[in-house]
Amino acid sequence: MEEIGKKSSKSGLQAIGIHKVAKAYWNLSPAELVEQALARKEGTLADNGALMCDTGKFTGRSPKDKFTVLDAKTKDSVWWGDINQPFDEAKFDALHAKMIKFLENKEVFVRDAYAGADENYRLNLRVVNTMAWHNLFCYNLFLRPSAAELETFEPNFTIINIPEFQADPAVDGTRQANFTIINFTKRIILIGGSAYAGEMKKGIFTVLNYILPHERNTLSMHCSANVGKEGDVAIFFGLSGTGKTTLSADPQRSLIGDDEHGWTENGIFNFEGGCYAKVVNITRENEPQIWDAIKFGAVLENTRCYPDTRTPDYTNISVTENTRVGYPIHFISNALEPSVAGIPKNIFFLTADAFGVLPPISKLTPGQAMYFFISGYTAKVAGTEVGVVEPQATFSACFGAAFLPLHPTKYAELLGKKMREHKVNVWLVNTGWTGGPYGVGSRMKLKYTRAMLTAAMEGKLDNVTYINHPVFGVAVPQSCPDVPSEVLNPRDTWADKTQYDLKANELAAAFVKNFAKYADFANEEILSAAPKVASVVS
């Protein structure tokens, strides 16, 4: 086995049973990986310097093909079901052996990295790739050890990612040829049949979502976070399209991270060393920080250029709407490194309510915070997916159900405990519609949303008058600096108050129906925070 690059003296590929690869490239620099990717025709260079690559058949994650090994460790701790599908131990071992055999006489790229900016909670990660651009993706998205740290690096979790390896479902126990399988006992993730790089990122997020709450009493969160000049930390939960990335990218505050964080007894820390941002329709005007980060070393996925140029056309969705860029966090000018900060002072649950029912900002009790956290609500609007012709309520537990190995109430109760311990403010923010549902009302103005967030973070909503919403029970401020008072109460913005009442009940009923599957595991404080469904709202 020929080995090139900066390799650990304490742990080699033999530790995971890999003995016969033709060549192993260890911890190559971005420039070296770009050269390898271009030589292997894995991608092309755009005129902004970014490496443009395609992910092939899969342009997003494949949640139905993600499995967790069922064994003594996971049997009674994992939340089994559609999200965490069990996989047989023996089948895993056989598939692992087949993948190792597949690598014989092939070239691989090996990356040693950290997941977790707080060294007391970090995961030592080793990634084995057959594609150079995947290894560059891992350089960008995970944390990068120093040269001295690489010399004695020892992994405690390993990813083996072979996109060209196809499983045989009848023999291997997978659903189809592609798969992602996590083995918590052997501390290995196997990925095959898909070149979508996000499977690696979210695979490790899933691992941390198991280890940290279950073994370290640390809350893992699918959120963005920033910190002000006075050290005040804010975190932003929200599903796609709610403004999580946009609202956390504040030039007046330092970015801690845009997607994955942990909350310890001392504060919060970013799991990652980079950002993985959507680029569909991006312009320098609407996302200047992300735009400027798309340069040499960044990886663009599934984008296309204008004809006869190397200039990316971010409006081109001929491959997928899920076009993305991955880059190291230091490509953002106001990023905080190391990405560790104190206890959050404010938490924002962002929702794009296309029904126009929820207030633009409201304050939550701990019970309500846990209820809304477990619910993870937003709404799809017409045209976003085939068959969506009117607004549809969408719920994703803890704003990231696809990555939760434990029951959602475990994360919610840990959030509630930390809220009470540290007297954290939790706010529900509707970045969606006002004055009526989608198609009738209008989208909440970004300047108003920013003004409300700023007021909350600066304590300017601490002493104003609040009125509880009659259906959802949340506390609605009656005044806010730089926001017209008539905007704050959603019912007042509707011309037809009866229609508002009906729509509020409709949404409340959707919340109650969705929560039914969690009710048996939820405590009384959480259950009492459910919205009150009534035929008429006075």
GIJO-V596968 format. One record per pair of residues at least 12 apart in sequence whose C-alpha atoms are under 8 Angstrom apart, sorted by the first residue. I is the first residue (numbers start at 0). GAP is how many residues later the second one is. Records with the same first field share a line. If there is no record, write none. Layout:
# GIJO-V596968
I: GAP, GAP
This chain:
# GIJO-V596968
0: 18, 19, 20, 21, 22, 23
1: 20, 21, 22
2: 20, 21, 22, 23
3: 19, 20, 21, 22
4: 20, 21, 22, 23
5: 20, 21, 22, 141, 144, 145
6: 19, 20, 143, 144
7: 142, 143, 144, 145, 146
8: 142, 143, 144
9: 141, 142, 143, 144
10: 141, 142, 143, 144
16: 83
17: 82, 85
18: 85
19: 83, 84, 85
20: 82, 83, 84, 85, 86, 87
21: 82, 83, 84, 85
22: 82, 83, 84, 85
23: 83, 84, 85, 86
24: 82, 83, 84, 85
25: 83, 84, 85
26: 82, 83, 84, 85
27: 83
29: 106, 109, 267
30: 266
32: 99, 100, 102, 103
33: 17, 98, 99, 102, 263
35: 96
36: 94, 95, 96
41: 12, 89, 90, 91
44: 265
45: 259, 264, 265, 266
46: 263, 264, 265
47: 246, 247, 248, 263
48: 245, 246, 247, 248, 249
49: 244, 245, 246, 247, 248, 249, 250
50: 245, 246, 247, 248, 249
51: 247, 248, 249, 250, 251
52: 80, 246, 247, 248, 249, 250
53: 247, 248, 249
54: 139, 140, 141, 142, 246, 247
55: 138, 139, 140
56: 137, 138
57: 136, 137, 138
58: 137, 243, 260, 261, 263
59: 136, 138, 262
60: 135, 137, 138
62: 20, 339
63: 18, 19, 111
64: 109, 110, 111, 113, 114, 115
65: 17, 18, 19, 113, 114, 115
66: 17, 18, 19, 20, 112, 113, 114, 115
67: 16, 17, 18, 19, 113, 114, 115, 116
68: 17, 18, 19, 20, 23, 112, 113, 114, 115
69: 16, 17, 18, 19
70: 17, 18, 114
72: 111, 112
73: 110
76: 329
77: 327, 328, 329
78: 325, 326, 327, 328
79: 325
82: 318, 319, 320, 321
83: 320, 321
86: 86, 94
87: 85
90: 81, 82
91: 80, 89
93: 78
94: 72, 77
95: 94
98: 63, 66
101: 63
106: 23
107: 20, 21, 22, 23
108: 19, 20, 21, 22, 23, 26
109: 16, 17, 18, 19, 25
110: 15, 16, 17, 24, 27, 28
111: 12, 13, 14, 15, 32, 33, 38, 41, 43
112: 12, 13, 26, 29, 30, 31, 32
113: 28, 29, 30, 31
114: 27, 28, 89, 156, 157, 158
115: 27, 153, 154, 155, 156
116: 26, 152, 153, 154, 155, 156, 221, 222, 223
117: 151, 152, 221, 222
120: 91
121: 149
122: 32, 33, 34
123: 29, 30, 31, 32, 33
124: 30, 31, 32, 33, 34
125: 29, 30, 31, 32, 33
126: 31, 32, 33, 34
127: 30, 31, 32, 33
128: 31, 32, 33
129: 31, 32, 33
130: 31
132: 166
133: 63
135: 161, 163
136: 60, 162, 189, 190
137: 63
138: 189
139: 133, 134, 135, 158, 186, 187, 188, 189
140: 60, 131, 132, 133, 134, 135, 185, 186, 187
141: 129, 130, 131, 132
142: 129, 130, 131
143: 129
155: 31
156: 30, 31, 32
157: 29, 30, 31
158: 29, 30, 31, 32, 41
159: 28, 29, 30, 31
160: 29, 30, 31, 39
161: 29, 30, 31, 32
162: 28, 29, 30, 31, 32
163: 28, 29, 30
164: 27, 28
165: 12, 26, 27
166: 12, 25, 26
176: 15, 16
177: 13, 14, 15, 16
178: 12, 13, 14, 15
179: 12, 19, 23
181: 21, 25
183: 23
188: 14
201: 201
202: 200
204: 55, 66, 198
205: 197, 198, 199
206: 198
207: 12
208: 12, 194, 195, 196, 197
209: 194, 195, 196
211: 50
212: 197, 198
216: 47
217: 44, 45, 46, 47
218: 43, 44, 45, 192, 195, 196
219: 40, 41, 42, 43, 191
220: 39, 40, 41, 42, 177
221: 15, 37, 38, 39, 176, 177, 178
222: 12, 13, 14, 15, 21, 35, 36, 37, 38
223: 12, 13, 20, 21, 24, 32, 33, 34, 35, 36, 37
224: 23, 30, 31, 32, 33
225: 22, 23, 24, 27, 28, 29, 30, 31
226: 26, 27, 28, 29, 114
227: 24, 25, 26
228: 23, 24, 25
230: 110, 111
231: 110, 111, 112, 113, 225
232: 108, 109, 110, 111, 112, 113
233: 110, 111, 112, 113, 114, 223
234: 13, 109, 111, 112, 113
235: 12, 111, 112, 113, 114
236: 110, 111, 112, 113, 162
237: 111, 112, 113, 138, 140, 161
238: 111, 112, 137, 138, 139, 157, 160, 161
240: 111
241: 108, 109, 110, 136, 189, 190
242: 107, 188
243: 14, 106
244: 13
245: 41
246: 203
248: 40
250: 83
252: 81
253: 80, 81, 82
254: 79, 80, 81
255: 13, 14, 79, 80, 81, 83, 84, 85
256: 13, 15, 17, 18, 72, 78, 82
257: 17
258: 16
259: 12
262: 80
265: 76, 77
266: 73, 74, 75, 76, 77
267: 72, 73, 74, 75, 76
268: 70, 71, 72
269: 69, 70
272: 55, 56
273: 52, 53, 54, 55, 56
274: 50, 51, 52, 53, 54
275: 48, 49, 50, 51
276: 13, 47, 48, 49
277: 44, 45, 46, 47
278: 35, 43, 44, 45, 46
279: 34, 35, 36, 37, 41, 42, 43, 44
280: 33, 34
281: 32, 33
288: 43, 44
289: 42
291: 39, 40
292: 34, 38, 39
293: 31, 33
296: 30
297: 27, 28, 29, 30
298: 26, 27, 28
299: 23, 24, 25, 26
300: 22, 23, 24
301: 17, 18, 20, 21, 22
302: 13, 14, 16, 20, 21
303: 12
342: 79
343: 80
344: 78, 79, 80, 112
345: 78, 79, 80, 81, 110, 111
346: 77, 78, 79, 80
347: 78, 79, 80, 81
348: 24, 77, 78, 79, 80
349: 78, 79, 80, 81
350: 26, 27, 28, 77, 78, 79, 80, 81
351: 26, 27, 78, 79, 80, 81
352: 25, 26, 77, 78, 79, 80
353: 24, 25, 26, 27, 37, 38, 78, 79, 83, 84
354: 24, 36, 78, 81, 82, 83, 148, 152
355: 76, 77, 78, 79, 80, 81, 82, 85, 134
356: 76, 77, 79, 80, 133, 134, 143, 146, 147, 150
357: 72, 132
358: 70, 71, 117, 129, 130, 131
359: 68, 69, 70, 71, 84, 89, 127, 128, 129, 130
360: 66, 67, 68, 69, 91, 115, 116, 127
361: 65, 66, 67, 112, 113, 114, 115
362: 62, 63, 64, 65, 111, 112, 113, 114
363: 61, 62, 63, 64, 110, 111
364: 61, 109
365: 50, 53, 54, 60
366: 49, 158, 159, 160, 161, 162
367: 106, 158, 161, 162
368: 47, 57
369: 42, 43, 45, 46, 156
370: 41, 155, 156, 158, 159
372: 24, 25, 26, 39
373: 22, 23, 24, 25, 34, 35, 38, 141
374: 20, 21, 22, 23, 24, 136, 139, 140
375: 18, 19, 20, 21, 22, 23, 24
376: 16, 17, 18, 19, 22
377: 15, 16, 17
378: 12, 13, 14, 15
379: 12, 13, 14
380: 57
389: 48
390: 46, 47
392: 114, 117
394: 119
397: 13, 14
407: 110
408: 109, 112, 113
428: 20
429: 14
430: 12, 13, 15, 18
431: 12
433: 53, 56, 59, 60
434: 55, 56, 57, 58, 59, 60
435: 57, 58, 64
447: 34, 35
450: 30, 31, 32
451: 28, 29, 31
454: 25, 26
459: 20, 21
460: 16, 19
463: 13, 14, 15
464: 12, 13, 14
465: 12
469: 62, 67, 68
470: 33, 34, 37, 60, 61, 62, 63, 66
471: 36, 58, 59, 60
472: 56, 58, 59
475: 12, 13
497: 38
500: 34, 35, 36
501: 33, 34
504: 28, 29, 30
507: 23, 24, 25
508: 24
510: 19, 20
511: 18, 19
